[in-house]
């Protein structure tokens, strides 16, 4: 992940992030340059297939990085069910509301 979650906030509509400080704007400008400049250079040389490959690969990298930033911005969920292999059978059957015991 190249971007930091503190540089951005989630968009109110749609998917993505928007910059909130100068570092976020620099991040956006650098990604724009990384996407456009090599594409234009490849097209000007007549390398259309290579320019298409560059566009797809760089857009995939951008989407992956934005997804990582959004994931880092999301709060951690604490109420995840975790079943430990070392628990006894009666501990596995115990819940907050019920406590099941096996008759032996």
PyMOL commands that set and color helices and strands:
alter all, ss='L'
color gray80, all
select helices_A, chain A and resi 5-7+22-44+48-73+89-93
alter helices_A, ss='H'
color red, helices_A
select strands_A, chain A and resi 8-10+17-19
alter strands_A, ss='S'
color yellow, strands_A
deselect
rebuild
show_as cartoon
